[in-house]
Amino acid sequence: MVAIVSSIRKPSAETAGEGDPKNPAPNVKILGADRDETTEQSNAWLISTGELYANLEGVSSDMRNAIRLLSVGTERLEEALGASRRQETVAADDALQRFQGMLPELFCLRSLGDGYGMIINALLYAFENLEGTPLTESQINAVVRLVKKVRTELFLNINIAAEAITALESAGLVVEPRELDVLADLLDG
């Protein structure tokens, strides 16, 4: 999740004198979760999920588990990317398999949002459709970017999620069930 925030200053009656505020920390107002709003807010800045939920005690168990799993998943994917760059295919594949093993648990947390669910579902099918074929370095890069995006922006809307999934397809990954191709062929034929 990325929250767009802007500082709010109360009227000058709350200043101690000479323009010094009694409360030096500004109040913060969450303006929205869509990046489109940032262009209209000149004093706004982004807060990532990690910053917004630095202390995970007050959040739901699903959100806490998703953040934890996505963080571990990112580490595994970066390990795979590093191994791929060093041309250590066995180490890269091992790290990718450990990440792939986390996807069903991440899928169980899809109630966090439609965008989140779409991305995890796309990742599940992308790995399943490879049928054991190792990912290329560019495909690993695409998966790393997508998982980092979900980790920092947990509550993506479906339009942003669809855009992000397109990046997987551009890297040569198939993100829909193979059965849809068969069904489409039957309907066309």
TIRO-2110 file (N, C-alpha, C; in Angstrom, 1 decimal):
// TIRO-2110
0.9, -1.2, 0.0, N, 1, A
0.0, 0.0, 0.0, CA, 1, A
0.9, 1.2, 0.0, C, 1, A
0.5, 2.2, -0.7, N, 2, A
1.2, 3.5, -0.7, CA, 2, A
0.1, 4.5, -0.4, C, 2, A
0.3, 5.2, 0.7, N, 3, A
-0.6, 6.2, 1.0, CA, 3, A
0.0, 7.6, 0.6, C, 3, A
-0.8, 8.4, 0.1, N, 4, A
-0.4, 9.7, -0.3, CA, 4, A
-0.8, 10.7, 0.8, C, 4, A
0.2, 11.3, 1.4, N, 5, A
-0.1, 12.2, 2.5, CA, 5, A
0.4, 13.6, 2.3, C, 5, A
-0.2, 14.5, 3.0, N, 6, A
0.1, 15.9, 2.9, CA, 6, A
0.0, 16.5, 4.3, C, 6, A
1.0, 17.3, 4.6, N, 7, A
0.9, 17.9, 6.0, CA, 7, A
-0.2, 19.0, 6.0, C, 7, A
-0.8, 19.1, 7.2, N, 8, A
-1.8, 20.1, 7.4, CA, 8, A
-1.4, 21.0, 8.5, C, 8, A
-1.5, 22.3, 8.3, N, 9, A
-1.2, 23.3, 9.4, CA, 9, A
-2.5, 23.9, 9.7, C, 9, A
-2.7, 24.0, 11.0, N, 10, A
-3.9, 24.7, 11.5, CA, 10, A
-3.7, 26.2, 11.4, C, 10, A
-4.8, 27.0, 11.5, N, 11, A
-4.7, 28.4, 11.4, CA, 11, A
-3.7, 29.0, 12.3, C, 11, A
-3.2, 30.2, 12.1, N, 12, A
-2.1, 30.8, 12.8, CA, 12, A
-2.4, 31.0, 14.3, C, 12, A
-3.7, 30.8, 14.7, N, 13, A
-4.0, 31.0, 16.1, CA, 13, A
-3.3, 29.9, 17.0, C, 13, A
-2.9, 28.8, 16.4, N, 14, A
-2.2, 27.8, 17.1, CA, 14, A
-0.7, 28.0, 17.2, C, 14, A
-0.2, 29.1, 16.8, N, 15, A
1.2, 29.3, 16.8, CA, 15, A
1.6, 30.0, 18.1, C, 15, A
2.8, 29.7, 18.6, N, 16, A
3.2, 30.3, 19.9, CA, 16, A
3.6, 31.7, 19.9, C, 16, A
3.9, 32.2, 18.7, N, 17, A
4.4, 33.5, 18.6, CA, 17, A
5.5, 33.5, 17.6, C, 17, A
5.7, 34.6, 16.9, N, 18, A
6.8, 34.7, 15.9, CA, 18, A
6.7, 33.6, 14.9, C, 18, A
5.5, 33.0, 14.7, N, 19, A
5.4, 32.0, 13.6, CA, 19, A
5.8, 30.6, 14.1, C, 19, A
6.3, 30.4, 15.3, N, 20, A
6.6, 29.1, 15.8, CA, 20, A
5.4, 28.3, 16.2, C, 20, A
5.2, 27.1, 15.7, N, 21, A
4.0, 26.3, 16.1, CA, 21, A
4.2, 25.8, 17.5, C, 21, A
3.1, 25.6, 18.2, N, 22, A
3.1, 25.0, 19.5, CA, 22, A
3.4, 23.5, 19.4, C, 22, A
2.9, 22.9, 18.4, N, 23, A
3.1, 21.5, 18.1, CA, 23, A
4.0, 21.4, 16.8, C, 23, A
5.3, 21.2, 17.0, N, 24, A
6.2, 21.2, 15.8, CA, 24, A
6.0, 20.1, 14.8, C, 24, A
5.3, 19.0, 15.2, N, 25, A
5.1, 17.9, 14.2, CA, 25, A
3.8, 18.3, 13.5, C, 25, A
3.8, 18.2, 12.1, N, 26, A
2.6, 18.5, 11.4, CA, 26, A
1.6, 17.4, 11.5, C, 26, A
0.3, 17.7, 11.4, N, 27, A
-0.7, 16.6, 11.3, CA, 27, A
-0.6, 16.1, 9.9, C, 27, A
-1.0, 14.8, 9.7, N, 28, A
-0.9, 14.2, 8.4, CA, 28, A
-2.3, 13.7, 8.0, C, 28, A
-2.6, 14.0, 6.8, N, 29, A
-3.9, 13.6, 6.2, CA, 29, A
-3.6, 12.6, 5.1, C, 29, A
-4.3, 11.5, 5.1, N, 30, A
-4.1, 10.5, 4.0, CA, 30, A
-5.1, 11.0, 2.9, C, 30, A
-4.5, 11.3, 1.7, N, 31, A
-5.3, 11.8, 0.6, CA, 31, A
-5.8, 10.7, -0.3, C, 31, A
-5.2, 9.6, -0.4, N, 32, A
-5.6, 8.6, -1.3, CA, 32, A
-4.6, 7.5, -1.5, C, 32, A
-5.0, 6.5, -2.2, N, 33, A
-4.0, 5.4, -2.4, CA, 33, A
-3.7, 5.2, -3.9, C, 33, A
-4.2, 6.1, -4.7, N, 34, A
-3.9, 6.0, -6.2, CA, 34, A
-2.8, 7.0, -6.5, C, 34, A
-1.8, 6.5, -7.3, N, 35, A
-0.7, 7.4, -7.6, CA, 35, A
-1.1, 8.6, -8.5, C, 35, A
-2.3, 8.5, -9.2, N, 36, A
-2.7, 9.6, -10.0, CA, 36, A
-2.9, 10.9, -9.2, C, 36, A
-3.2, 10.7, -8.0, N, 37, A
-3.5, 11.9, -7.2, CA, 37, A
-2.2, 12.7, -6.8, C, 37, A
-1.0, 12.0, -6.9, N, 38, A
0.2, 12.7, -6.5, CA, 38, A
0.6, 13.8, -7.4, C, 38, A
0.2, 13.8, -8.6, N, 39, A
0.6, 14.8, -9.5, CA, 39, A
-0.2, 16.1, -9.2, C, 39, A
-1.3, 16.0, -8.6, N, 40, A
-2.1, 17.2, -8.2, CA, 40, A
-1.8, 17.7, -6.8, C, 40, A
-1.0, 17.0, -6.1, N, 41, A
-0.7, 17.4, -4.7, CA, 41, A
0.8, 17.8, -4.6, C, 41, A
1.1, 19.0, -4.7, N, 42, A
2.5, 19.4, -4.7, CA, 42, A
3.2, 19.2, -3.4, C, 42, A
2.5, 19.3, -2.3, N, 43, A
3.2, 19.0, -1.0, CA, 43, A
3.0, 17.6, -0.5, C, 43, A
2.6, 16.7, -1.3, N, 44, A
2.3, 15.3, -0.9, CA, 44, A
3.6, 14.5, -1.1, C, 44, A
3.7, 13.4, -0.3, N, 45, A
4.8, 12.4, -0.5, CA, 45, A
4.2, 11.0, -0.2, C, 45, A
4.9, 10.0, -0.6, N, 46, A
4.5, 8.7, -0.6, CA, 46, A
5.0, 8.0, 0.7, C, 46, A
4.2, 7.2, 1.3, N, 47, A
4.6, 6.3, 2.4, CA, 47, A
4.4, 4.9, 2.0, C, 47, A
5.4, 4.1, 2.1, N, 48, A
5.3, 2.7, 1.7, CA, 48, A
4.6, 1.9, 2.8, C, 48, A
4.2, 0.7, 2.5, N, 49, A
3.6, -0.2, 3.4, CA, 49, A
4.5, -0.4, 4.6, C, 49, A
5.8, -0.6, 4.4, N, 50, A
6.7, -0.8, 5.5, CA, 50, A
6.8, 0.3, 6.4, C, 50, A
6.7, 1.5, 5.9, N, 51, A
6.8, 2.7, 6.8, CA, 51, A
5.4, 2.9, 7.5, C, 51, A
4.4, 2.7, 6.8, N, 52, A
3.0, 2.9, 7.3, CA, 52, A
2.7, 1.9, 8.4, C, 52, A
3.2, 0.7, 8.2, N, 53, A
3.0, -0.4, 9.2, CA, 53, A
4.3, -0.9, 9.7, C, 53, A
5.1, 0.0, 10.3, N, 54, A
6.4, -0.4, 10.8, CA, 54, A
6.2, -1.3, 12.0, C, 54, A
5.2, -1.1, 12.8, N, 55, A
4.9, -2.0, 13.9, CA, 55, A
3.6, -2.8, 13.5, C, 55, A
3.8, -4.1, 13.3, N, 56, A
2.7, -4.9, 12.7, CA, 56, A
1.8, -5.4, 13.8, C, 56, A
1.9, -5.0, 15.0, N, 57, A
1.0, -5.5, 16.1, CA, 57, A
-0.4, -5.0, 15.9, C, 57, A
-0.7, -3.9, 15.3, N, 58, A
-2.0, -3.3, 15.2, CA, 58, A
-2.7, -3.7, 13.9, C, 58, A
-2.1, -4.5, 13.1, N, 59, A
-2.7, -4.8, 11.8, CA, 59, A
-3.3, -6.2, 11.8, C, 59, A
-4.2, -6.5, 10.8, N, 60, A
-4.8, -7.9, 10.8, CA, 60, A
-3.7, -8.9, 10.6, C, 60, A
-4.1, -10.2, 11.0, N, 61, A
-3.1, -11.3, 10.8, CA, 61, A
-2.9, -11.5, 9.3, C, 61, A
-3.9, -11.4, 8.5, N, 62, A
-3.7, -11.6, 7.0, CA, 62, A
-2.7, -10.6, 6.5, C, 62, A
-2.8, -9.3, 6.9, N, 63, A
-1.9, -8.3, 6.4, CA, 63, A
-0.5, -8.6, 6.9, C, 63, A
-0.4, -8.9, 8.2, N, 64, A
0.9, -9.2, 8.8, CA, 64, A
1.6, -10.4, 8.1, C, 64, A
0.8, -11.4, 7.8, N, 65, A
1.4, -12.6, 7.1, CA, 65, A
1.8, -12.3, 5.7, C, 65, A
1.0, -11.5, 5.0, N, 66, A
1.3, -11.1, 3.6, CA, 66, A
2.6, -10.3, 3.6, C, 66, A
2.7, -9.3, 4.5, N, 67, A
3.9, -8.5, 4.5, CA, 67, A
5.2, -9.4, 4.8, C, 67, A
5.0, -10.3, 5.7, N, 68, A
6.1, -11.1, 6.1, CA, 68, A
6.5, -12.1, 4.9, C, 68, A
5.5, -12.7, 4.3, N, 69, A
5.8, -13.6, 3.2, CA, 69, A
6.3, -12.9, 2.0, C, 69, A
5.8, -11.7, 1.7, N, 70, A
6.3, -11.0, 0.5, CA, 70, A
7.7, -10.5, 0.8, C, 70, A
8.1, -10.2, 2.0, N, 71, A
9.5, -9.8, 2.3, CA, 71, A
10.4, -11.0, 2.2, C, 71, A
10.0, -12.1, 2.7, N, 72, A
10.8, -13.3, 2.5, CA, 72, A
10.9, -13.7, 1.1, C, 72, A
9.8, -13.6, 0.4, N, 73, A
9.7, -13.9, -1.0, CA, 73, A
10.7, -13.1, -1.9, C, 73, A
10.7, -11.8, -1.5, N, 74, A
11.6, -10.8, -2.2, CA, 74, A
13.0, -11.2, -2.0, C, 74, A
13.4, -11.6, -0.8, N, 75, A
14.8, -12.1, -0.5, CA, 75, A
15.1, -13.3, -1.4, C, 75, A
14.2, -14.2, -1.5, N, 76, A
14.4, -15.5, -2.3, CA, 76, A
14.6, -15.1, -3.7, C, 76, A
13.7, -14.2, -4.2, N, 77, A
13.8, -13.8, -5.6, CA, 77, A
15.1, -13.1, -5.9, C, 77, A
15.6, -12.2, -5.0, N, 78, A
16.8, -11.5, -5.2, CA, 78, A
18.0, -12.5, -5.2, C, 78, A
17.9, -13.5, -4.3, N, 79, A
18.9, -14.6, -4.3, CA, 79, A
18.9, -15.3, -5.6, C, 79, A
17.7, -15.6, -6.2, N, 80, A
17.7, -16.3, -7.5, CA, 80, A
18.3, -15.4, -8.6, C, 80, A
18.0, -14.1, -8.5, N, 81, A
18.5, -13.2, -9.5, CA, 81, A
20.0, -13.1, -9.5, C, 81, A
20.5, -13.0, -8.3, N, 82, A
22.0, -13.0, -8.1, CA, 82, A
22.6, -14.3, -8.6, C, 82, A
22.0, -15.4, -8.3, N, 83, A
22.6, -16.7, -8.8, CA, 83, A
22.5, -16.8, -10.3, C, 83, A
21.4, -16.3, -10.8, N, 84, A
21.3, -16.3, -12.3, CA, 84, A
22.4, -15.4, -13.0, C, 84, A
22.6, -14.3, -12.4, N, 85, A
23.7, -13.4, -12.9, CA, 85, A
25.1, -14.0, -12.8, C, 85, A
25.3, -14.9, -11.8, N, 86, A
26.5, -15.6, -11.6, CA, 86, A
26.5, -16.9, -12.4, C, 86, A
25.5, -17.1, -13.2, N, 87, A
25.3, -18.3, -14.0, CA, 87, A
25.3, -19.6, -13.1, C, 87, A
24.8, -19.5, -11.9, N, 88, A
24.6, -20.6, -11.0, CA, 88, A
23.1, -21.1, -11.1, C, 88, A
22.9, -21.9, -12.2, N, 89, A
21.5, -22.2, -12.5, CA, 89, A
20.8, -23.1, -11.4, C, 89, A
21.5, -23.9, -10.7, N, 90, A
21.0, -24.8, -9.7, CA, 90, A
20.6, -23.9, -8.5, C, 90, A
21.4, -23.0, -8.1, N, 91, A
21.1, -22.1, -7.0, CA, 91, A
19.9, -21.2, -7.3, C, 91, A
19.9, -20.7, -8.5, N, 92, A
18.8, -19.8, -9.0, CA, 92, A
17.5, -20.6, -9.0, C, 92, A
17.5, -21.8, -9.5, N, 93, A
16.3, -22.6, -9.5, CA, 93, A
15.8, -23.0, -8.1, C, 93, A
16.8, -23.3, -7.2, N, 94, A
16.4, -23.6, -5.8, CA, 94, A
15.7, -22.5, -5.2, C, 94, A
16.2, -21.3, -5.3, N, 95, A
15.6, -20.1, -4.7, CA, 95, A
14.2, -19.8, -5.3, C, 95, A
14.1, -20.0, -6.6, N, 96, A
12.8, -19.8, -7.3, CA, 96, A
11.8, -20.9, -6.8, C, 96, A
12.2, -22.1, -6.6, N, 97, A
11.3, -23.1, -6.1, CA, 97, A
10.9, -22.8, -4.7, C, 97, A
11.8, -22.3, -3.9, N, 98, A
11.4, -21.9, -2.5, CA, 98, A
10.4, -20.8, -2.6, C, 98, A
10.6, -19.8, -3.5, N, 99, A
9.6, -18.8, -3.6, CA, 99, A
8.2, -19.3, -4.1, C, 99, A
8.3, -20.2, -5.1, N, 100, A
7.1, -20.8, -5.7, CA, 100, A
6.3, -21.5, -4.6, C, 100, A
7.0, -22.1, -3.7, N, 101, A
6.3, -22.9, -2.6, CA, 101, A
5.6, -21.9, -1.7, C, 101, A
5.9, -20.7, -1.7, N, 102, A
5.2, -19.7, -0.8, CA, 102, A
3.9, -19.2, -1.5, C, 102, A
3.8, -19.3, -2.8, N, 103, A
2.6, -18.8, -3.5, CA, 103, A
1.2, -19.3, -3.0, C, 103, A
1.1, -20.6, -2.7, N, 104, A
-0.2, -21.0, -2.3, CA, 104, A
-0.6, -20.3, -0.9, C, 104, A
0.3, -20.1, -0.1, N, 105, A
0.0, -19.4, 1.2, CA, 105, A
-0.3, -17.9, 0.9, C, 105, A
0.4, -17.3, 0.0, N, 106, A
0.1, -15.9, -0.4, CA, 106, A
-1.3, -15.9, -1.0, C, 106, A
-1.7, -16.9, -1.8, N, 107, A
-3.0, -17.0, -2.5, CA, 107, A
-4.1, -17.0, -1.4, C, 107, A
-3.8, -17.7, -0.3, N, 108, A
-4.9, -17.8, 0.7, CA, 108, A
-5.2, -16.5, 1.4, C, 108, A
-4.3, -15.5, 1.1, N, 109, A
-4.5, -14.1, 1.7, CA, 109, A
-5.1, -13.2, 0.7, C, 109, A
-5.7, -13.7, -0.4, N, 110, A
-6.2, -12.9, -1.5, CA, 110, A
-7.4, -12.0, -1.1, C, 110, A
-7.9, -12.2, 0.1, N, 111, A
-9.0, -11.3, 0.6, CA, 111, A
-8.5, -9.9, 0.9, C, 111, A
-7.2, -9.7, 0.9, N, 112, A
-6.6, -8.4, 1.1, CA, 112, A
-7.0, -7.4, 0.0, C, 112, A
-7.4, -7.9, -1.2, N, 113, A
-7.8, -7.0, -2.2, CA, 113, A
-7.8, -7.7, -3.6, C, 113, A
-8.5, -7.1, -4.5, N, 114, A
-8.6, -7.7, -5.8, CA, 114, A
-7.3, -7.6, -6.6, C, 114, A
-6.7, -6.5, -6.5, N, 115, A
-5.4, -6.3, -7.2, CA, 115, A
-4.3, -7.3, -6.7, C, 115, A
-4.3, -7.4, -5.4, N, 116, A
-3.3, -8.3, -4.7, CA, 116, A
-3.7, -9.8, -5.2, C, 116, A
-4.9, -10.1, -5.2, N, 117, A
-5.3, -11.5, -5.6, CA, 117, A
-5.0, -11.7, -7.1, C, 117, A
-5.2, -10.7, -7.9, N, 118, A
-4.9, -10.9, -9.4, CA, 118, A
-3.4, -11.1, -9.6, C, 118, A
-2.6, -10.4, -8.8, N, 119, A
-1.1, -10.6, -9.0, CA, 119, A
-0.6, -11.9, -8.5, C, 119, A
-1.1, -12.4, -7.4, N, 120, A
-0.7, -13.7, -6.8, CA, 120, A
-1.2, -14.8, -7.8, C, 120, A
-2.4, -14.7, -8.2, N, 121, A
-2.9, -15.6, -9.2, CA, 121, A
-2.1, -15.7, -10.5, C, 121, A
-1.7, -14.5, -11.0, N, 122, A
-0.9, -14.5, -12.2, CA, 122, A
0.5, -15.2, -11.9, C, 122, A
1.0, -14.9, -10.8, N, 123, A
2.3, -15.6, -10.5, CA, 123, A
2.2, -17.1, -10.4, C, 123, A
1.1, -17.5, -9.7, N, 124, A
0.8, -19.0, -9.6, CA, 124, A
0.8, -19.6, -11.0, C, 124, A
0.0, -19.0, -11.9, N, 125, A
-0.1, -19.6, -13.3, CA, 125, A
1.2, -19.4, -14.1, C, 125, A
1.9, -18.3, -13.9, N, 126, A
3.2, -18.1, -14.6, CA, 126, A
4.2, -19.3, -14.3, C, 126, A
4.3, -19.6, -13.0, N, 127, A
5.2, -20.7, -12.6, CA, 127, A
4.6, -22.1, -13.1, C, 127, A
3.3, -22.3, -12.9, N, 128, A
2.7, -23.5, -13.3, CA, 128, A
2.9, -23.8, -14.8, C, 128, A
2.7, -22.7, -15.6, N, 129, A
2.8, -22.8, -17.1, CA, 129, A
4.2, -23.1, -17.6, C, 129, A
5.2, -22.8, -16.8, N, 130, A
6.6, -23.1, -17.2, CA, 130, A
6.9, -24.6, -17.2, C, 130, A
6.1, -25.3, -16.5, N, 131, A
6.2, -26.8, -16.4, CA, 131, A
7.7, -27.2, -16.2, C, 131, A
8.3, -26.6, -15.2, N, 132, A
9.7, -26.9, -14.8, CA, 132, A
10.8, -26.3, -15.6, C, 132, A
10.4, -25.5, -16.6, N, 133, A
11.4, -24.8, -17.4, CA, 133, A
12.0, -23.6, -16.5, C, 133, A
13.3, -23.5, -16.4, N, 134, A
13.9, -22.4, -15.6, CA, 134, A
13.5, -21.0, -16.2, C, 134, A
13.3, -20.1, -15.3, N, 135, A
13.1, -18.7, -15.7, CA, 135, A
14.4, -18.1, -16.2, C, 135, A
14.2, -17.2, -17.2, N, 136, A
15.4, -16.4, -17.7, CA, 136, A
15.6, -15.3, -16.7, C, 136, A
16.8, -14.7, -16.9, N, 137, A
17.1, -13.5, -16.0, CA, 137, A
16.1, -12.4, -16.1, C, 137, A
15.6, -12.1, -17.4, N, 138, A
14.6, -11.1, -17.5, CA, 138, A
13.3, -11.4, -16.9, C, 138, A
12.9, -12.7, -16.9, N, 139, A
11.7, -13.1, -16.3, CA, 139, A
11.8, -13.0, -14.8, C, 139, A
13.0, -13.4, -14.2, N, 140, A
13.2, -13.3, -12.8, CA, 140, A
13.1, -11.8, -12.4, C, 140, A
13.7, -10.9, -13.2, N, 141, A
13.6, -9.5, -13.0, CA, 141, A
12.2, -9.0, -12.9, C, 141, A
11.4, -9.5, -13.9, N, 142, A
10.0, -9.1, -13.9, CA, 142, A
9.2, -9.5, -12.7, C, 142, A
9.5, -10.7, -12.2, N, 143, A
8.9, -11.3, -11.0, CA, 143, A
9.3, -10.5, -9.8, C, 143, A
10.6, -10.2, -9.7, N, 144, A
11.1, -9.4, -8.6, CA, 144, A
10.5, -8.1, -8.5, C, 144, A
10.4, -7.4, -9.6, N, 145, A
9.7, -6.0, -9.6, CA, 145, A
8.3, -6.1, -9.2, C, 145, A
7.6, -7.1, -9.7, N, 146, A
6.2, -7.3, -9.3, CA, 146, A
6.0, -7.6, -7.8, C, 146, A
6.8, -8.5, -7.3, N, 147, A
6.6, -8.8, -5.9, CA, 147, A
7.0, -7.6, -5.0, C, 147, A
8.0, -6.9, -5.4, N, 148, A
8.4, -5.7, -4.6, CA, 148, A
7.3, -4.7, -4.7, C, 148, A
6.6, -4.5, -5.8, N, 149, A
5.5, -3.6, -6.0, CA, 149, A
4.4, -4.0, -5.0, C, 149, A
4.0, -5.3, -5.0, N, 150, A
3.0, -5.8, -4.1, CA, 150, A
3.3, -5.6, -2.7, C, 150, A
4.6, -5.9, -2.3, N, 151, A
5.0, -5.7, -0.9, CA, 151, A
4.9, -4.3, -0.5, C, 151, A
5.2, -3.3, -1.3, N, 152, A
5.2, -1.9, -0.9, CA, 152, A
3.8, -1.3, -1.1, C, 152, A
3.0, -1.8, -2.0, N, 153, A
1.7, -1.3, -2.3, CA, 153, A
0.7, -2.4, -2.2, C, 153, A
0.4, -2.9, -1.0, N, 154, A
-0.4, -4.1, -0.8, CA, 154, A
-1.8, -4.0, -1.3, C, 154, A
-2.4, -2.8, -1.3, N, 155, A
-3.7, -2.7, -1.7, CA, 155, A
-3.8, -2.0, -3.1, C, 155, A
-3.3, -2.7, -4.1, N, 156, A
-3.4, -2.2, -5.5, CA, 156, A
-4.8, -2.3, -6.0, C, 156, A
-5.2, -1.2, -6.8, N, 157, A
-6.5, -1.4, -7.5, CA, 157, A
-6.3, -2.2, -8.7, C, 157, A
-7.3, -2.7, -9.3, N, 158, A
-7.2, -3.7, -10.3, CA, 158, A
-6.6, -3.2, -11.6, C, 158, A
-6.7, -1.9, -11.9, N, 159, A
-6.1, -1.3, -13.1, CA, 159, A
-4.6, -1.3, -13.0, C, 159, A
-4.1, -0.9, -11.8, N, 160, A
-2.6, -1.0, -11.6, CA, 160, A
-2.1, -2.4, -11.6, C, 160, A
-2.9, -3.3, -11.0, N, 161, A
-2.5, -4.7, -11.0, CA, 161, A
-2.4, -5.3, -12.4, C, 161, A
-3.4, -4.9, -13.2, N, 162, A
-3.5, -5.4, -14.6, CA, 162, A
-2.3, -4.9, -15.4, C, 162, A
-1.9, -3.7, -15.1, N, 163, A
-0.7, -3.1, -15.8, CA, 163, A
0.6, -3.8, -15.4, C, 163, A
0.6, -4.1, -14.1, N, 164, A
1.8, -4.8, -13.5, CA, 164, A
1.9, -6.3, -14.1, C, 164, A
0.8, -6.9, -14.2, N, 165, A
0.7, -8.3, -14.8, CA, 165, A
1.2, -8.3, -16.2, C, 165, A
0.9, -7.2, -16.9, N, 166, A
1.3, -7.1, -18.3, CA, 166, A
2.8, -7.2, -18.4, C, 166, A
3.5, -6.7, -17.4, N, 167, A
5.0, -6.7, -17.4, CA, 167, A
5.5, -8.2, -17.4, C, 167, A
4.7, -9.0, -16.7, N, 168, A
5.1, -10.5, -16.7, CA, 168, A
4.9, -11.1, -18.1, C, 168, A
3.8, -10.7, -18.7, N, 169, A
3.5, -11.2, -20.1, CA, 169, A
4.6, -10.7, -21.0, C, 169, A
5.0, -9.4, -20.9, N, 170, A
6.0, -8.9, -21.8, CA, 170, A
7.4, -9.6, -21.6, C, 170, A
7.6, -10.2, -20.4, N, 171, A
8.8, -10.9, -20.2, CA, 171, A
8.7, -12.4, -20.7, C, 171, A
7.6, -12.7, -21.3, N, 172, A
7.4, -14.0, -21.9, CA, 172, A
6.7, -15.1, -21.0, C, 172, A
6.1, -14.6, -19.9, N, 173, A
5.4, -15.5, -19.0, CA, 173, A
4.0, -15.6, -19.3, C, 173, A
3.4, -16.8, -19.2, N, 174, A
1.9, -17.0, -19.5, CA, 174, A
1.2, -17.0, -18.2, C, 174, A
0.3, -16.0, -18.0, N, 175, A
-0.3, -15.8, -16.6, CA, 175, A
-1.7, -16.2, -16.5, C, 175, A
-2.2, -16.9, -17.6, N, 176, A
-3.6, -17.5, -17.5, CA, 176, A
-3.5, -19.0, -17.6, C, 176, A
-4.5, -19.6, -17.1, N, 177, A
-4.5, -21.1, -17.2, CA, 177, A
-4.4, -21.6, -18.6, C, 177, A
-3.7, -22.6, -18.9, N, 178, A
-3.6, -23.2, -20.2, CA, 178, A
-4.9, -23.7, -20.7, C, 178, A
-5.8, -24.1, -19.8, N, 179, A
-7.1, -24.6, -20.2, CA, 179, A
-7.9, -23.5, -21.0, C, 179, A
-7.7, -22.3, -20.7, N, 180, A
-8.4, -21.2, -21.4, CA, 180, A
-8.1, -21.2, -22.9, C, 180, A
-6.8, -21.6, -23.2, N, 181, A
-6.4, -21.7, -24.6, CA, 181, A
-7.2, -22.8, -25.3, C, 181, A
-7.3, -23.9, -24.6, N, 182, A
-8.1, -25.1, -25.2, CA, 182, A
-9.5, -24.7, -25.4, C, 182, A
-10.1, -24.0, -24.4, N, 183, A
-11.5, -23.6, -24.5, CA, 183, A
-11.7, -22.6, -25.6, C, 183, A
-10.8, -21.7, -25.7, N, 184, A
-10.9, -20.7, -26.8, CA, 184, A
-10.8, -21.4, -28.2, C, 184, A
-10.0, -22.4, -28.3, N, 185, A
-9.9, -23.1, -29.6, CA, 185, A
-11.2, -23.9, -29.9, C, 185, A
-11.8, -24.5, -28.8, N, 186, A
-13.0, -25.2, -29.0, CA, 186, A
-14.1, -24.2, -29.4, C, 186, A
-14.2, -23.1, -28.8, N, 187, A
-15.2, -22.1, -29.2, CA, 187, A
-15.0, -21.5, -30.6, C, 187, A
-13.7, -21.4, -31.0, N, 188, A
-13.4, -20.8, -32.3, CA, 188, A
-13.7, -21.9, -33.4, C, 188, A
-13.5, -23.1, -33.1, N, 189, A
-13.5, -24.2, -34.1, CA, 189, A
-14.8, -24.7, -34.4, C, 189, A
END
